[in-house]
Amino acid sequence: EGARPLLKLLRLNLSGKRTESIGTMPVFPSSLFSLLFFKLSIFCWIGSFIFFAFSTLQYKENIMASSFETTLFPIVQTINEYLSNYVLVILLLGVGIWYTIKTRCVQVRCFKEGWNRVFGNITLNGKKGGGGMSSFQALATAIAAQVGTGIIVGVAGAILTGGPGAVFWMWVISFFGMATIYAEATLAQETRIVELDGTIKGGPVYYITTAFKGKFGKFLAGFFAVAITLALGFMGCMVQSNSISATMETAFGIPSWVVGIVLIVICAFIFLGGVQRLASVTEKVVPLMAAVFLFGGLIVLAVRIKYIPETFAMIFRYAFEPQAIVGGGFGYAIKLAISQGAKRGLFSNEAGMGSTPHAHALANVKNPHEQGTVAIIGVFIDMFVILTLNALVIISTLYAGDGPLAGCGAAALSSTFNKTNLAQCAFGTVFGYKAGSMFVAICLFFFAFSTILSWNLFGKINMVYLFGKKSANVYTLLALILIFLGTTMSNDLVWELSDMLNQLMVIPNAIALLALTSHVVKHSHTPERLSGRENG
């Protein structure tokens, strides 16, 4: 009797239903074990079929994705070549020359004023609270965006391809870019919107819609917002995080996934703290990274000081006689030198691209002109100090005197060096290759990390413009995921798409800059009488 409850067993039948028998043994089709084996076999067959089908589908999808990427990559690459070599060089250089003339060389007239505003009351502990930043914090955030990995890798690539003379054309382009960035900063200040809670909204989308009313203005602003969100906020940050992980793994042997985890933890802490926390970080990181790089660069130049006159002579000589080192005819060589210098000069200082106005719009200043003069100093620091120092280090160690590339043409260079290791070799001639690689890796970390912070902010501002404040948290989450993925993977198509969108966003920005010339001119000529803003 005591065993009868144990006889309440489950009866299994072929329908898969469960029945209960009390007081009797269960009835089986043949035996319990054979039935279980039968069902397990069916399950395994079904599982195998599903796995095979999924694997086949995944294989086909991979083939299709690979085929799609193979087809799309050269198309995007061709578009980028035309944009960077022709459209943007002409457009951005034209805007720079236009504003240099219309503002009567504001970059020269107001340089001292801007210098005094930046360094006259510099502080690494800006005001807390409110919706904006101090003028220096805005400048630091802008410089953080400008001084990315391109400041090291980009200038190396320009010299490698266009010769030392490319540096001269970088200087020329950057001179005109200082007028362009003055226009961007003043317009960003004039058209910004200060909400009741103190939140400040500003950037190209706001002066684009000021320049063009109605559907056309909304279309241009929307196009710009989508392009910059994808190019900088998402894909661009992946490129920067990939550079960080690659250099850290090469120089220090740190696994990329470890770099990724550390990076997103730090970024999440800063992103979630809002504009104030980001500004507090950039105002400290930017001067620190500049000081570290300048210190290392000046040590190299001090060791190679006897080659400095030759270095400057090479820059000016090969600016107009590039065929002596680049090879080919004069026409081809001069075009190559100018195009390489122009592209690097335009894309390093970001003048006219529409990125840094987001930072300058947040500055709490008396009038738009004040921040415009501060923005001029940003381009000067980026191009005439940091980038120039890197160029002098590369040329004085590798090209001048007894350098390994002295007298070499482009054909010899391509087989020995590339834009990635050129700076490492340059610093390595004085520090030793291993120490030089570590120094460049540390500098790249600071440059790329600060760029991620600024680009994330710029993308977030435009995400909120497109989809409202509630989209900010979703944007931050997506950005963090992509930053981590950037450290663990590399995709040439993604990088090319990022470049393409980065270049396309210039077009609506430049059109609006030209349309609002009168607004900029009045600020540059009579700033003391224009303390008010159109919105705010």
N, C-alpha and C positions, 0 to 999 in steps of 0.2 A: 504493500500500500504506500509505503514511504517513497517508493521509486516512481509512482504513477505521475507525479508532477513533472518528472524528468522526461516523460513520454510525450509531453506537449511540444512536439517538434514541428518545424516548418516543413510543409510538403511543397516541393518544387515541381512545377509542371511546365510543359513546353510553351505555354502562353506567357510565361514569365510572371504570372500572378502568384500571390502568396496565399495558401490556404492552411487551415489549422486542423489537426486531428487529435482528439483527446482519448487517451486510453488505448490507442492502437499505434503500431509502427507506421511510419509514412510509406506511401506507395510511390515507387520510382518507375520510370519508363524501363530502365534496365538496372542500372545501379547508380548510386550517388556519384561515384568517382567518374564513371563514364560520361554522365551528364555534365558534370563540371568541366571535364576535359573538352567535351563537345562545345560548350559555350565559350570556354577560354580560347579554343581554336578559332571560333567565329570572330571573337573579339580581336584576336591577333591578326586574322586576315583583314578585317575591316580597318584596324589601325594601320596595318602595312599599306593597304590601298590608299588610305587618307594621306599617310606620310609620303608615299610615292607620288600621289597626285599633287600634293603641296610642293614637294621638292621639284617636280617637273615644272609646275607653274612658277615657282620661285626662280628656277633656272631660266625659264623663258623670259620672266620679268627682268632678270639680270642682263640677259642678252639684249632685250629691248632697251633697257636703261643705258647699257653700254653703247648700243647703236645710236640711241638718241643723243648721248653725250658726245660721241664721236662726230655726229653730224652737226650739232649745235656749236661745239667748241670753236672750230675755225671761223664760223659766221660771227660769233661774238668777238673773237680775236681781231677779225678784219674791221668790224665796226669800231673797236677800241683804237686801232691804228689810225683810222681816218679821223676820229674824234680828237685824239691826243696830238697827232702830227699836223693837223690842218685847222679843224673847226675851233677847238678850244684855244689853241695858241693865238689864232687871229682874233677871236672874240675877246679873250681875257686881256691880251696885250692891247687891243683896241680900246677896251674900257679903261685900262690903266693910263694910256696916253691921253685919252679924252678927259679924264678927271684931273690929270696933272696940268693940262692946259686950262681947263675951266676953273679950277681952284687956285690957279697961279702958284703951282708947286707947293701945295699945302704940306707935303711931306718934308719940304725944306724949311718953309716959313715957320711952321709950328712944331718942328722937331724938338727944339729946346723946351718949349712949353710942355710937350708930352713927356720928355725926359724928367723934367722937374716934378710932374704930377706922379710919375711912377716911383722915382727914387727919392723925392723930397720928403715924403711921409710914408715910406714903406714900412709895413708891419706884417709879421707872420701870424698874427692873432687878430684877424678882422672882427668886425662887429657881428654879434650873434643876434638872432631873431629877425623878424620881418620876412618879406618874401623875396628879397633880392640878395645882392652881394655888395661888398665894397668894390671900388674901382680896381684895386690890385687883385682881388680874388677873381674878378671877371677876366682880367688880363692873364692871370695864372691858368685859369681854365681854358682860355683860348690858346695859350702857348702849349698847354698839355695836348691839345688836339693837333696843333701844327707839328710839334716835335715828336713824331712817331718813329717807327722803324725806318721810314724813308730817309730820315736825316742821316743815317749811317749807311744803310744798304742803297738808298736811292742815289746819293751823291757818288758813291763808289761805282754804281752802274753807269752814271752819266760820264764820269771820267774814263771809265773802261771803254765805253763805246765812242764817245765824242772827243776824248783826249782832254788834257788839262785846260784847254781853251774853253771848254764847256762851263767852267766856273765863272769866267768873265760874263758870259751870257746869263748865268743865274743872277749875278749881281744886277745886270741891266733890267731884267724882268722884275726882280724884287723891288727895285727902285720905283718902277711904275705901279707895282702891286701895293706899295704903301699908300698911294693915293686911292686905289680901289678899296682897300680895307677901311680907310677913313670914311668913305661913302657908305659902306655897309654898316659900320658901327653907328654913325649918326642917324641913318635911316631906321635902324633897329631901335634906337633910343626914342626917336620921334614917334614911331608908330606903335610902340608897345602899349599894352593894356594892363592897368593895375586894378585888380578886382577888390571888392569890399573887404575880403579877408587878408589883403596884403599880397596875395599871389600875383606874380608878374608873368605875363605872357608876351613873348616877343620873338622876333626872328623874321626870316625872309617871307614866310607865308603872309605876314601881316603887312609888310610894305609892298608885296606883290598885289594884294587885294586893294591896297591904297592906290597903286599906280593904275590898275585896271579894274574897273567896276563891272558888276554883272557876271554872267556865266563865264566869259573868257578869263577874268581874273580868278574866279573860283577853280577853273580848270587848271590854270598854270600853278596856282597855290597847291591844289590837290596833287598834281603831278610831282611837284617838288617835294611835298611831304612824304609821299609814297617812296620816291626815289631815295631820299636821305634816310628814311627809317630802315629800308632794306640795305642800302649801301653802307651806312655807318653803324646804325644801331644793331643790326643783326650780322650781316656778312663781314663788314669791316672789323668788328670786334673778334670774329672768328679768325681772321687773318692775323690780327695782332696777338691773340692768345696762342696761335700756332707758332708764331715767331718766338714767343717767350719759351714755350715748351721745347722747341727744337734747339735753341741756344743753351738752355739749362741742361738738357740731356747731353749735348755735345761737350759743354765746358765742365760740367760737374757730375755727369752721370746720373742725374735725377730722373726717374721714370716719368714719362709724360702724364700719366694718369695722376700721379702724386702732385705734379705741378698744377694740373687741372683742378683737383679738389681744393688745394690751398688757395688758388686764384679765385674760385667762385665763392669760397667762404669770405675772403676779404672783400670781394666785390659786392656780395650780398649785404654785408654789414654797412658798406658805404651807400649803396643804392637805396636801401630801406631807410636811411637817415635823411633822405631828401636833399634839396639844393644846399642847405646850410652845412650838412656834414661833408658833402662833396667839395664845397668851396673851402672848408676848413682843411681838407686833405690836400687839395691842389696847391693852396697857397704855401704849403710846407714842402710838398714833394717836388714841385717844379724848381724852386731855387736850389734844393738839395741836388737834384739830378743834374742841373746845369753846372753847379759848382764841382761835382765829381768829374763830369766830362771835361770841363775846362781845365781842372787841375791835371788830369792825365794827359790831355792834349798839350798843355803848356810844358810839361816835363819832356815830352817827345820833341817839341820844337826847340827847347833849350839845348837838348843833346845834339840836334841837327841844325843848330843856329847858323852855321856857316853856309848852309844850303838854302836859307830863307830867301836871299836876293835872287838866286837862280830859280827858286820856286815861283816867285811873283813874275819873273821874266818869262817863264814858260807859260804861265796863265795868259799873259797879254800877247805873247808871240803866237801861241797856238790858237788863240781866239780868231786870228786873221790869217794864219798859215797852218790850218789844221792838217792839211794833206801831208805835212812832214812827219806826222806821227800816226795819223789815222790811215793814211794811204789813199789811193785813188786820185781822181782829178780834184782841182780846186773847188769846182762847183759842188761836187758830191760831198767833199770833206767839210766845207763851210756850212752846208745845209745840215749835215749830221751834227756838227758842233753846236750850232744855234738851236736846232730842234731838241737836242738832249739837254742843253742848258735851260732852254725855255720850259720844257716839260717839267724838269725837276724844280726849277724856280717857282713855277705856278702851283704845282701840286704839293710842294713842301710848305709854302707859306699860306696856302689855301685862300689867298686873296681872290675874291670874286666867285668862290665856289659855294658860298652860302652857309658854311658850317659855323664859323666863329661868331657871326652876328647873334646867335642864340645866347652866347655867354655875355657879349657886350650889352645886350638888351637888359640883362639882369642887374647891371651896375647902378648903384644909387649915386648919381651925380647931379650937379646943378643944371646942366644943359647938355644936349647931344654932342656939341663940339668937344667938350671935355673928354668924353670917352672915345671920340674919334681920334684925338691926338694920342691917347693911351694905346689905341689899337695900332697906330703907326709904329710905336716902340716895340710892339709884339712881333711885327714882321722883321724889324731890325735885329732883335735878339735872335730870332729863329734863323734868319738867313745870313746876316752879316757877322754874327758872332759864332753860333754853334755850328751851322753848316760850313761856314768858311774855315773854322778851326779844323773840322774833320777833313776838309779838302786839302788844307795845308799839310796836315799830318800825312795823308796818303801820298801827295806829290813829293814832299820833301824826303820821305823815306824810301819810296819805291821808284820814283822817276828821276829825281835830281841826283847829281854827283855819282856815287858808286851804287846807286839803287839797282835792284835786280831787273827793273823794267826800263832802265836808262836807254833811250834810243830805240826801244822796241815799238813795233807797229801793232795795229789792232789784231793782226793774224797771230802774232806771237802771244799776245795777251790772252786771247780766247782759249788757248790751249794750256795756259798755266794758271790763270786766276779767273775768278768769277766775282760777281758783285757781292756775294755773301761772305767770302773769305778775304776780300781785298783789305777791308779795315782791320781785320784780325792780324793779317800779315804786316800791315803798316805799324800798328802798335807793338806787334811782336818783335820788330827789328830793334826796339829799345828795351822792352820789358821781358823779352823772351816769348816764344810762340805760345806756350801754355798760359803764362801770366797775361799775355796780350789777349788771348781768347777769353779768359775769365773776365778781364776788364771790359771788353766789348759786350760780353754776355750780361754783365751787371748793368751796363748803360742801356742796353737794349731792353732789359726788363723794366727799368724805370720809364724809358721812353714809351714802350708799348703799353705798360700798365696805365700810365697817366692818360694816354690816348683812349684807352678803353673807357675810362671814367668819363671823359668829356664827350666822346661819341655816343655813349649810352644816354647821357643827358640830352643831347641834341635829338637823338631818335625819339626819346620819350616825349619831348615837347611837341614833336610833330605827330606822334601817335595820339596824344591827347587832343590835338587840333582835329584829327580825323575822326576819332571815335569817342571823345569825351574823357572825363577824369577816371571813370570806372575802368578804362582799359589800361591804366598805368600799371596795376599789379600784374595783369596778364603779360604785359610787355616785359616787365622786369623778370618774370619767371622764364619766359621764352629766351630772353637775352642771356640769362645765367646758363641755361641748358646749352645754348649755342656756343657760349664761351668755353664751356667744358669740352664740347665736341671738337671745337677748334684746336684744343691741345692734343687731342688723340687721333685726329685724322686730317688729311689734306686732300683737297679736290681742286684741280686746276680750273674746272668750269666754274665753280663757286667763286674762285678768286677773280676770274675774268668778268663774271657777271657783276661782282662788287665794283670792279673798276669801271665797267660800262655805266652802271647806275650812278656812280660817283661823278662821272663826267656828264651824264645827261642832266643831272640836277643843276649844273652850271647854267644851262641855257635859259630857263625861266628866271633865274636869279639875275643874270647879266642883262636880260631884256628889261627887267624892272629897274635895275640900276640906271640904265640909260634913260628910261622914261621919267625918272625922278631927279634928273640932273639939277633942276632949279631949286629943289629942296636942299640938296647938298651944298650947292654954291652959296646959298644965303647963310648957311651955318658957318661955312669956312670964311666968309667975308665979314660978317657982322655977328659973331657968336655971342657977344655981350648983350645983345638986344633980343636974343632968342632963347630965353630960359624955359619957355613953355613947350608943351608937346601937343600933338594933335589928339592923342588918346592918352588916358591915364588920369 
